[in-house]
């Protein structure tokens, strides 16, 4: 076993490594009032109804409010550190993120791809990868539901669902103020949470977070750069200076949520949640590191040595150029993210049935500019200012019966209307920036502009029969029907005159798509005792095809070239969940085997300098998950956890593109239409799919003298090597590594004051979550003398340590 460590290995917070956990959890994340024996019963809603985690017939990982608050899990990146097999990569372009579970996920590079792991917040589906920019503070529960989940969650849940539930108003007044400081990024974070009844039937909860980071986790090594532009009309050459970008990632964030909950009767609950996020970052590509160069130094910048270091090389766009392009200001790199969401949930619960309605409207706007040359060399300058807009309206209604009968039913319907708009300004050159002095001022220095939109509409109906022939056995059978349409438009409003022979200006590509799908699901659950649950299930999933909104159009491009088809999943899983030693020991096991047809994969076409989405013939994810949790009676307040996952995620059948510089001996030997070169990737590993992931965990709550309370928790995780590129480039392998994190919390006897220390990636590992080729590097693909491209990787954050002080106001 190859343990891959970096410099700066930290000392474990406690001897036994592990994740946050405790025997008893309070809603505001407080340390236990007193140590207790036995494991808490955790309630989840994986099947759109409240059930015990140990009884639900599905593979679900859950985090309670106490675990979330103790580790400050307020975004999906931090949540992934507590969820084995969930790999999340933050990105600058495209959808903004790639989320992978059990080796199944979607690359970030296409704006038109929706994630295979659906993110659901308070019952509402968030359809864009830029949900990674949201700060989900004041969470009450997190569930990771693994495997296809079409029946309960609809489309775009072929790999699983990350379900987040925010906290609701409390029956009594609760006011919490927090301030935190992260030492590496010099980030100050302030939170306020207030909850109080307004009347006997109406309550309100407010949560606000403001943060400011003035430092940086990645160090920019670039110096001043001399840029030149050549006027294509006159040949005149103009010089500019690109200043170094700041240390990254710095920035500010302001997030707020207001929740109103009305309970006029015991049966009726109406909840309204309104939230908004304002996120400004210095550089959306702050975590993009040039980590591999076959020549030892970057091919487009011989002064740059590549390596697995937290160093970047970025320049600002010269201000004289930036000022000609609307919205770019002085050329400083930036990312501006804005979102709003308003949702209403009505729940009517009687002895005979539960009726639920969830309606939501959400908006998202994102604008950014980043230096996409990645190597700090102006001779290969590439800037890609982009603006993305997203609007979505959705409404779902369902009825669940709980009759005194062996047969009950769940029936529901779902409607969603969306609109995605995308606009990109591209400045790219091989030797110098082009300039067209006769073009409108906003186009003078541009290589091209792109404009696209997708209007989507989804209708869905689903139903499930729940049959209990005996008290011990439950049989369920259900199906969801989905009909989705997408109306797509794409054009290049501006292309310089000297490039229009190959890249048309103003030519509209229009494509209307319709997708239909039936997704059945069957489950059998057997509970011979209250301590044992065994189940087997057949599940399916569906993700609609789509359109490459940020593609490049040539003279020969057709609508078929920039569209892709459905992604479908089907397979089986079986599990055994057991409790022992008077509910103090939990032992669970799951086996799964899922086949994916048409898996949507995005890859880089170096000839067009663009990412293209294709469908894989077939792929498979299969494996075993084992987990245990123990609260020893002899040590009240101590919880120990362990889990290990074996996952064999491979392409079954896939003829994919060669990576740049790939030789025939390395498999680049298939010649396709137009002389394009391909490789047979059948049997090769999927993206972000480690074979082994093992986690050890512990948490210990204790009382100190004078009734002070101390909580210790730590987490150690071993991850085996895995590929981080869709082309299985042998240079894009993340080595196996061991990661350590943990928390220490000290609380006063009156529970008003709390001081915490939170550490992540204390071993300071350089962890890749994705990789792609740098354009204009590499050569001679398909020949014996092929030269690979330099590689840029999406890198997870290095070591972070946060100190946090909390004050709970007396109620």
MARMIVO-256861 format. One record per residue (C-alpha): residue in three letters; x, y, z. Coordinates in steps of 0.05 Angstrom, whole numbers, padded with zeros to 5 digits, always signed. Each point is the difference from the previous one (the first is absolute). Layout:
# MARMIVO-256861
alaXYZ/...
This chain:
# MARMIVO-256861
unk+00000+00000+00000/unk+00030+00066-00023/unk-00014+00055+00051/unk+00011+00066-00035/unk+00016+00057+00049/unk+00022+00071-00010/unk+00043+00045+00042/unk-00027+00028+00065/unk-00031-00062+00030/unk-00042+00020+00060/unk-00007-00034+00067/unk-00067-00035+00009/unk-00048+00037+00046/unk-00014-00065+00037/unk+00031-00068-00006/unk-00058-00034-00037/unk-00013+00035-00065/unk-00070+00012-00027/unk-00059+00044-00015/unk-00045+00044+00041/unk-00052-00037+00039/unk-00033-00005+00068/unk-00050-00042+00036/unk-00051+00055+00009/unk-00011+00060-00046/unk-00033+00067+00015/unk-00031+00042-00054/unk+00046+00060+00009/unk+00062-00044-00003/unk+00014+00002+00075/unk+00047-00047+00036/unk-00036-00054+00040/unk-00029+00022+00067/unk+00024-00066+00028/unk+00034-00060-00031/unk-00048-00056-00018/unk+00004-00072-00021/unk-00027-00028-00066/unk-00007+00026-00070/unk-00051+00051-00020/unk-00055-00018-00048/unk+00010+00043-00063/unk-00061+00019-00041/unk+00006+00009-00075/unk-00048+00016-00057/unk+00033-00039-00056/unk-00068-00028-00023/unk-00037+00067+00008/unk-00024-00022+00069/unk+00032-00001+00069/unk+00033-00067+00016/unk+00056-00025+00044/unk+00067-00003-00035/unk+00006-00072+00022/unk-00067-00019-00030/unk+00000+00036-00067/unk+00014-00050-00056/unk+00053+00041-00034/unk+00074+00018+00006/unk-00001+00067+00037/unk+00053+00039+00036/unk-00026+00053+00048/unk+00027+00058+00040/unk-00039+00028+00058/unk-00005+00072+00022/unk+00052-00010+00055/unk+00051-00029-00048/unk-00013+00055-00051/unk+00007+00057+00050/unk+00060-00031+00035/unk+00040-00004-00065/unk-00029+00063-00032/unk-00027-00037-00061/unk-00031+00057-00037/unk+00013-00016-00074/unk+00001-00063-00042/unk+00076+00000-00003/unk+00007-00005+00075/unk-00057-00051+00003/unk+00038-00045-00048/unk+00057-00006+00050/unk-00048-00040+00044/unk-00029-00042-00056/unk+00044-00057-00027/unk-00004-00009-00076/unk-00028+00070-00010/unk+00052+00040-00040/unk-00014+00073-00015/unk+00043+00045-00044/unk-00006+00076-00002/unk+00009+00029-00070/unk+00002+00067-00035/unk-00036-00013-00065/unk-00058-00041-00025/unk-00048-00022+00054/unk+00048+00020+00055/unk+00006-00068+00034/unk+00005-00074-00011/unk-00033-00045+00052/unk+00017-00074-00002/unk-00029-00056+00042/unk+00024-00073-00006/unk+00038+00021-00062/unk-00062+00028-00036/unk-00004+00074-00012/unk+00001+00056-00050/unk+00060+00041-00021/unk-00004+00074+00015/unk+00022+00022-00069/unk-00068+00005-00034/unk-00051+00052+00021/unk-00054-00043-00031/unk+00014-00062+00042/unk-00040-00008+00064/unk+00032-00041+00056/unk-00011-00075+00007/unk-00001+00011+00075/unk-00062+00042+00013/unk+00004+00054+00053/unk-00066+00009+00037/unk-00011+00055+00052/unk-00063-00003+00043/unk-00032-00044-00053/unk+00019+00046-00058/unk+00046-00023-00056/unk+00058+00047-00016/unk+00018-00012-00073/unk+00067+00035-00008/unk+00069-00020+00022/unk+00012+00070+00026/unk-00039-00020+00061/unk+00071-00012+00024/unk+00003+00076+00013/unk-00059-00003+00048/unk+00013+00004+00075/unk-00052-00046+00032/unk+00007+00026+00071/unk-00047-00023+00056/unk-00011-00069-00028/unk-00041-00050+00040/unk+00015-00063-00038/unk+00040-00026-00060/unk-00014-00065-00036/unk+00040-00033-00055/unk-00044-00050-00036/unk+00041-00046-00044/unk-00018-00031-00066/unk-00054+00020-00050/unk-00059+00036+00033/unk-00048+00015-00057/unk-00063-00023+00035/unk+00003+00050+00058/unk+00045+00054-00029/unk-00012-00002-00075/unk+00048+00016-00055/unk+00074+00015+00010/unk+00009-00048+00059/unk+00034-00057-00037/unk+00058-00003+00050/unk-00037+00021+00062/unk-00027+00059+00039/unk+00032+00049+00048/unk-00059+00023+00042/unk+00006+00060+00048/unk-00052+00022+00050/unk+00007+00069+00032/unk-00023+00013+00071/unk-00072+00022+00015/unk-00025+00048+00054/unk+00003-00026+00071/unk-00055-00002+00052/unk+00040+00044+00047/unk+00046+00059-00013/unk+00070-00016-00024/unk+00054+00051-00018/unk+00071-00018-00020/unk+00058+00044-00021/unk+00065-00029-00028/unk+00065+00028-00025/unk+00055-00041-00032/unk+00069+00010-00028/unk+00035-00046-00050/unk+00075+00010+00006/unk+00024-00021-00070/unk-00048+00043-00040/unk-00005+00055+00053/unk-00075-00009-00004/unk-00046+00031+00051/unk-00070-00030+00004/unk-00059+00026+00040/unk-00066-00037+00010/unk-00065+00019+00033/unk-00058-00048+00011/unk-00064+00023+00033/unk-00063-00041+00010/unk-00062+00019+00039/unk-00075-00010+00002/unk-00040+00060-00025/unk-00067-00028+00022/unk-00024-00067+00026/unk-00004-00025-00072/unk+00052+00041-00037/unk+00076-00003+00007/unk+00059+00033-00035/unk+00073-00019-00009/unk+00054+00045-00030/unk+00070-00023-00019/unk+00054+00048-00027/unk+00073-00010-00017/unk+00052+00051-00022/unk+00072-00017-00016/unk+00062+00034-00026/unk+00065-00034-00022/unk+00060+00045-00009/unk+00053-00054-00007/unk+00005-00060-00045/unk+00008-00075+00002/unk+00036-00001-00067/unk+00060+00044-00014/unk+00004+00037-00067/unk+00072-00003-00027/unk-00011+00041-00063/unk+00035+00066-00013/unk-00017+00056-00048/unk-00013-00023-00071/unk+00009+00038-00066/unk-00059-00011-00047/unk-00004+00024-00072/unk-00057+00005-00048/unk+00003+00004-00076/unk-00052+00038-00039/unk-00025-00047-00055/unk-00016+00061-00044/unk+00064+00041+00005/unk+00051-00046+00032/unk+00012+00050+00055/unk+00028-00031+00064/unk-00021+00025+00069/unk+00032-00019+00066/unk-00036-00012+00066/unk+00020-00022+00070/unk-00036-00055+00038/unk+00011+00007+00074/unk+00003-00061+00046/unk-00066-00022+00029/unk-00009-00001+00075/unk+00014-00057+00048/unk-00061-00046-00003/unk-00054-00014+00016/unk-00019+00064+00035/unk-00069+00030-00001/unk-00064+00017+00037/unk-00066-00035+00011/unk-00067+00021+00028/unk-00054-00052+00010/unk-00068+00004+00033/unk-00062-00042+00010/unk-00068+00016+00032/unk-00047-00056+00019/unk-00073+00010+00020/unk-00039-00060+00026/unk-00074-00001+00015/unk-00034-00057+00038/unk-00073+00018+00008/unk-00018-00072+00018/unk+00036-00063+00019/unk-00012-00026-00071/unk+00020+00061-00042/unk+00069+00030-00007/unk+00018+00054-00050/unk+00072+00022-00009/unk+00029+00056-00042/unk+00075+00007-00010/unk+00034+00058-00037/unk+00075+00002-00009/unk+00051+00041-00037/unk+00075-00007-00013/unk+00050+00053-00022/unk+00069-00030-00013/unk+00060+00039-00027/unk+00066-00036-00012/unk+00066+00026-00026/unk+00011-00056-00050/unk-00046-00057-00019/unk+00060-00042-00023/unk+00037+00009+00066/unk+00006-00076+00010/unk+00023-00016-00071/unk+00073-00023+00005/unk+00046-00020-00057/unk+00024-00064+00032/unk+00029-00041-00058/unk+00047+00020-00057/unk+00034-00055-00041/unk+00060+00045-00014/unk+00008+00019+00074/unk-00019+00071-00016/unk-00064+00029-00029/unk-00001-00004-00076/unk-00029+00070-00006/unk+00044+00030+00055/unk+00070-00030+00008/unk+00011+00040+00064/unk-00055-00040+00035/unk+00016-00066+00033/unk-00061-00043+00010/unk-00015-00040+00062/unk-00049-00020+00054/unk+00004+00065+00039/unk-00052+00050+00022/unk+00029+00051-00049/unk-00035+00034-00058/unk+00022+00047-00057/unk-00053+00051-00020/unk-00002+00069-00030/unk-00055+00052-00001/unk-00027+00019-00068/unk+00035+00065-00022/unk-00045+00057+00022/unk+00001+00035-00069/unk-00031-00063-00030/unk-00048-00014+00058/unk-00029+00070-00003/unk-00026-00013-00070/unk-00041-00060+00022/unk-00064+00015+00039/unk+00003-00024+00072/unk+00074-00015+00005/unk+00021+00065+00035/unk+00076+00006+00008/unk+00015-00072-00020/unk+00009-00030+00070/unk-00019-00073+00002/unk-00066-00012+00035/unk-00061-00044+00011/unk-00067+00031+00019/unk-00055-00048+00020/unk-00071+00021+00018/unk-00058-00045+00017/unk-00070+00004+00031/unk-00049-00053+00018/unk-00071+00002+00028/unk-00037-00064+00017/unk-00065-00018+00033/unk-00015-00068+00031/unk-00068-00022+00025/unk-00008-00064+00038/unk-00068-00028+00022/unk+00007-00062+00043/unk-00060-00041+00023/unk-00010-00070+00026/unk-00016-00023-00071/unk+00048+00038-00044/unk+00054+00053-00007/unk-00008+00052-00054/unk+00062+00041-00019/unk+00010+00057-00048/unk+00067+00033-00016/unk+00005+00061-00046/unk+00064+00038-00016/unk+00028+00057-00042/unk+00075+00009-00005/unk+00048+00044-00039/unk+00075-00003-00010/unk+00048+00048-00034/unk+00074-00011-00007/unk+00052+00044-00034/unk+00074-00013-00002/unk+00066+00011-00035/unk+00062-00042+00009/unk+00067-00011-00032/unk-00009-00066-00037/unk+00072-00006-00024/unk+00014-00027+00071/unk+00076+00006-00009/unk+00012+00074+00007/unk+00024+00012-00071/unk-00029+00056-00043/unk+00020-00034-00065/unk-00056-00051+00013/unk-00050+00049+00029/unk-00071-00025+00009/unk-00053+00038+00038/unk-00072-00023+00001/unk-00047+00050+00033/unk-00068-00035+00006/unk-00070+00015+00027/unk-00050-00053+00018/unk-00073+00010+00020/unk-00048-00053+00027/unk-00073+00005+00018/unk-00042-00058+00024/unk-00071-00009+00025/unk-00022-00067+00028/unk-00060-00029+00035/unk-00011-00069+00029/unk-00060-00031+00034/unk-00006-00070+00031/unk-00045-00042+00043/unk+00023-00056+00045/unk-00053-00044+00032/unk+00010-00035+00067/unk-00064-00040+00004/unk-00012-00056+00049/unk+00009-00047-00059/unk+00054-00045-00029/unk+00001+00045-00062/unk+00017+00074-00002/unk+00019+00047-00056/unk+00044+00059-00017/unk-00021+00042-00061/unk+00028+00066-00024/unk+00012+00048-00057/unk+00056+00048-00016/unk+00007+00060-00047/unk+00061+00041-00015/unk+00014+00058-00048/unk+00071+00024-00010/unk+00040+00049-00042/unk+00075+00000-00007/unk+00036+00058-00034/unk+00074+00001-00016/unk+00046+00053-00030/unk+00075-00005-00007/unk+00054+00048-00026/unk+00063-00036-00023/unk+00070+00030-00008/unk+00049-00052-00024/unk+00064+00001-00040/unk+00061-00041-00018/unk+00050+00057-00005/unk-00037+00065+00012/unk-00070+00026+00011/unk-00038+00018-00062/unk-00029+00070-00007/unk-00052+00024-00049/unk-00001+00076+00000/unk-00063+00002-00043/unk-00041-00044+00046/unk-00047+00029+00052/unk+00040+00020+00062/unk-00026-00057+00043/unk+00024-00051-00052/unk+00066+00032-00019/unk+00046-00051+00035/unk-00045-00061+00000/unk+00013-00066-00035/unk-00075-00015+00001/unk-00062+00007+00041/unk-00050-00054+00017/unk-00073+00005+00018/unk-00047-00057+00016/unk-00063-00017+00037/unk-00040-00061+00021/unk-00073+00003+00020/unk-00022-00064+00036/unk-00066-00028+00023/unk-00011-00064+00039/unk-00064-00038+00017/unk+00005-00060+00045/unk-00048-00047+00036/unk+00018-00056+00048/unk-00032-00052+00044/unk+00019-00055+00048/unk-00039-00057+00030/unk+00021-00020+00071/unk-00021-00071+00018/unk+00010-00033+00068/unk-00023-00073-00006/unk+00027-00013+00070/unk+00025+00043+00056/unk+00072-00017-00018/unk-00001+00009-00075/unk-00012+00062-00043/unk-00004-00002-00076/unk+00000+00064-00041/unk-00007+00011-00074/unk+00000+00068-00034/unk+00013+00037-00064/unk+00011+00071-00023/unk-00017+00027-00069/unk+00039+00061-00023/unk-00009+00043-00062/unk+00050+00055-00010/unk+00009+00050-00057/unk+00059+00046-00013/unk+00000+00056-00052/unk+00072+00020-00015/unk+00030+00059-00039/unk+00074+00014-00014/unk+00037+00052-00041/unk+00066+00037-00002/unk-00021+00074-00003/unk+00071+00022-00017/unk+00059-00032-00034/unk+00059+00040-00028/unk+00000+00007-00076/unk+00064-00040-00007/unk-00032-00061+00034/unk-00069+00000-00030/unk+00021-00049-00054/unk+00003-00054+00053/unk-00043+00027+00056/unk-00066+00031-00024/unk-00027+00064+00029/unk-00074+00005+00015/unk-00019-00069-00025/unk-00056-00027+00045/unk-00002-00073+00023/unk-00069-00018+00026/unk-00019-00067+00029/unk-00064-00023+00035/unk+00008-00063+00041/unk-00052-00045+00032/unk+00017-00055+00049/unk-00047-00052+00030/unk+00015-00052+00052/unk-00032-00053+00046/unk+00041-00015+00062/unk-00024-00060+00041/unk+00024-00021+00069/unk-00013-00063+00042/unk+00021-00013+00072/unk-00010-00055+00051/unk+00015+00012+00073/unk+00001-00052+00056/unk+00004+00017+00074/unk+00001-00065+00040/unk+00014+00041+00063/unk+00002+00073+00019/unk+00076-00003-00003/unk+00007-00030-00070/unk-00019+00028-00068/unk+00016-00037-00065/unk-00020+00026-00068/unk+00011-00010-00075/unk-00019+00050-00053/unk-00001+00010-00075/unk+00007+00073-00019/unk+00004+00042-00062/unk+00019+00072-00017/unk-00005+00050-00056/unk+00035+00064-00019/unk-00024+00036-00062/unk+00046+00017-00057/unk+00017+00071-00017/unk+00040+00051-00037/unk+00072+00025+00005/unk-00016+00073+00015/unk+00073+00022+00003/unk+00025-00036-00063/unk+00035+00030-00061/unk-00035+00002-00067/unk+00039-00013-00064/unk-00026+00003-00072/unk-00016-00074+00002/unk-00032-00003+00070/unk-00070-00027+00002/unk-00050-00004+00057/unk+00015-00074+00007/unk+00074+00016+00012/unk-00015+00042+00062/unk-00055-00042+00031/unk+00001-00063+00041/unk-00049-00054+00021/unk-00030-00029+00063/unk+00039-00031+00057/unk-00035-00061+00030/unk+00015-00045+00059/unk-00026-00067+00024/unk+00023-00051+00050/unk-00007-00033+00067/unk+00022+00010+00071/unk-00010-00039+00064/unk+00014+00018+00072/unk+00001-00027+00071/unk-00007+00049+00058/unk+00007-00025+00071/unk+00002+00026+00072/unk+00035-00037+00057/unk+00017+00006+00073/unk-00062+00036+00022/unk+00003+00050-00058/unk+00072+00019+00013/unk+00030-00035-00061/unk-00021+00012-00072/unk+00026-00045-00056/unk-00024+00010-00072/unk+00019-00029-00068/unk-00021+00018-00071/unk+00016-00031-00067/unk-00017+00036-00065/unk+00005-00010-00075/unk-00025+00054-00048/unk+00008+00005-00075/unk-00001+00068-00035/unk-00018+00008-00073/unk+00015+00065-00035/unk+00042+00028+00058/unk+00011+00073-00018/unk+00075+00014-00005/unk+00032+00066-00018/unk+00069+00002-00031/unk+00047+00051-00030/unk+00005+00007-00076/unk+00068+00033-00007/unk-00011+00013-00075/unk-00060+00045+00015/unk+00025+00021+00068/unk-00066-00019+00031/unk-00033-00053+00043/unk-00049-00048-00033/unk-00051-00045+00033/unk-00008-00072-00023/unk-00040-00060+00025/unk+00038-00061+00024/unk-00023-00067-00028/unk-00006-00029+00070/unk+00034+00003+00068/unk-00008-00037+00066/unk+00008+00016+00074/unk+00000-00059+00047/unk+00027-00013+00069/unk-00008-00011+00074/unk-00009+00049+00058/unk+00012-00020+00073/unk-00012+00046+00059/unk-00001-00005+00075/unk-00015+00046+00058/unk+00011-00015+00074/unk-00016+00038+00064/unk+00034-00043+00052/unk-00038-00006+00065/unk+00065+00003+00039/unk+00016+00070-00028/unk-00062+00044+00001/unk+00005+00057-00051/unk+00047-00037-00046/unk-00021-00020-00071/unk+00045-00039-00047/unk-00013-00008-00074/unk+00031-00037-00058/unk-00018-00010-00072/unk+00032-00029-00062/unk-00024+00002-00072/unk+00023-00042-00059/unk-00023+00029-00066/unk+00016-00028-00068/unk-00023+00055-00048/unk+00019-00012-00072/unk-00020+00014-00071/unk-00033-00063-00029/unk+00000+00025-00071/unk+00029+00067-00022/unk+00038+00022-00061/unk+00025+00068+00024/unk+00047+00053-00025/unk+00075-00006+00007/unk+00034+00047+00047/unk+00048+00049-00033/unk+00067-00033-00015/unk-00026-00071+00012/unk+00039-00051-00040/unk-00025-00063-00035/unk+00037-00041+00053/unk-00042+00036+00052/unk-00064-00019-00037/unk-00011+00058-00048/unk-00011-00044-00061/unk-00072+00010-00024/unk-00011+00048-00058/unk-00070+00029-00004/unk-00038+00045-00048/unk+00040+00059-00024/unk+00065-00031+00023/unk-00016+00010+00074/unk+00037-00047+00046/unk-00032-00043+00054/unk+00018-00051+00053/unk-00037-00059+00029/unk-00014+00018+00073/unk-00041-00063+00014/unk+00021-00028+00067/unk+00035+00063+00023/unk-00017+00039+00062/unk-00053+00054+00006/unk+00015+00071+00023/unk+00012+00009+00075/unk-00012-00073+00016/unk+00049-00026+00053/unk-00005-00075+00011/unk+00008+00006+00075/unk-00023+00053+00049/unk+00008-00014+00074/unk-00020+00047+00057/unk+00012-00007+00075/unk-00036+00046+00048/unk-00009+00019+00072/unk-00035+00052+00041/unk+00003+00009+00075/unk-00042+00046+00044/unk+00022+00009+00072/unk-00010+00043+00061/unk+00059+00038+00028/unk+00008+00028+00071/unk-00048+00056+00017/unk-00050-00029-00050/unk+00036+00025-00063/unk-00014-00045-00060/unk+00051-00024-00050/unk-00015-00035-00067/unk+00055-00032-00041/unk-00009-00030-00069/unk+00047-00019-00055/unk-00003-00034-00068/unk+00051-00039-00039/unk-00012-00023-00072/unk+00041-00042-00047/unk-00016+00007-00075/unk+00033-00044-00052/unk+00025+00027-00066/unk-00049+00021-00055/unk-00002+00035-00068/unk-00021+00073-00002/unk-00009+00007-00076/unk-00054-00029-00045/unk+00052-00024-00051/unk+00038-00044+00051/unk+00064+00039-00013/unk+00052-00039+00039/unk+00030+00066+00025/unk-00067+00020+00032/unk+00001-00049+00058/unk-00012+00024+00071/unk+00045-00043+00044/unk-00028-00034+00061/unk-00001+00045+00061/unk-00019+00004+00073/unk-00039+00059+00025/unk-00011+00024+00071/unk-00049+00050+00029/unk-00034+00014+00066/unk-00032+00047+00049/unk+00009+00021+00073/unk-00057+00036+00036/unk+00001+00029+00070/unk-00065+00025+00032/unk-00015+00038+00063/unk-00045-00030+00054/unk-00058+00046-00017/unk+00005-00018-00074/unk+00005+00072-00021/unk+00072+00002-00024/unk+00034-00050-00046/unk+00070+00000-00029/unk+00016-00048-00057/unk+00060-00018-00043/unk-00016-00032-00067/unk+00053-00031-00046/unk-00006-00029-00070/unk+00053-00034-00042/unk+00049+00005+00058/unk+00048-00045-00038/unk+00002+00054-00054/unk-00010-00048-00058/unk+00001+00025-00071/unk-00065-00032-00023/unk-00024+00002-00072/unk-00074-00004-00016/unk+00005+00011-00075/unk+00050+00014-00055/unk+00002+00024-00072/unk+00050+00017-00054/unk+00028+00070-00010/unk-00015+00025-00070/unk+00056+00012-00049/unk+00044-00053+00034/unk+00016-00070-00021/unk+00010-00026-00070/unk+00002-00059-00048/unk-00060-00038+00026/unk-00004-00070-00028/unk+00074-00004-00017/unk+00057-00037+00034/unk+00031+00068+00019/unk-00062+00030+00031/unk+00011+00055+00051/unk-00054+00004+00055/unk-00031+00066+00019/unk+00013+00035+00065/unk-00055-00014+00051/unk-00039+00046+00045/unk-00034-00029+00060/unk-00059+00020+00044/unk+00031-00002+00069/unk-00037-00007+00066/unk+00017+00051+00054/unk+00065-00010+00039/unk+00002-00002+00075/unk-00050+00047+00034/unk-00007+00015+00074/unk-00058+00042+00026/unk-00010+00027+00070/unk-00073+00015+00017/unk-00033+00034+00059/unk-00075-00009+00012/unk-00046+00036+00048/unk-00071-00024+00014/unk-00044+00054+00028/unk-00039-00017+00062/unk-00071-00018-00017/
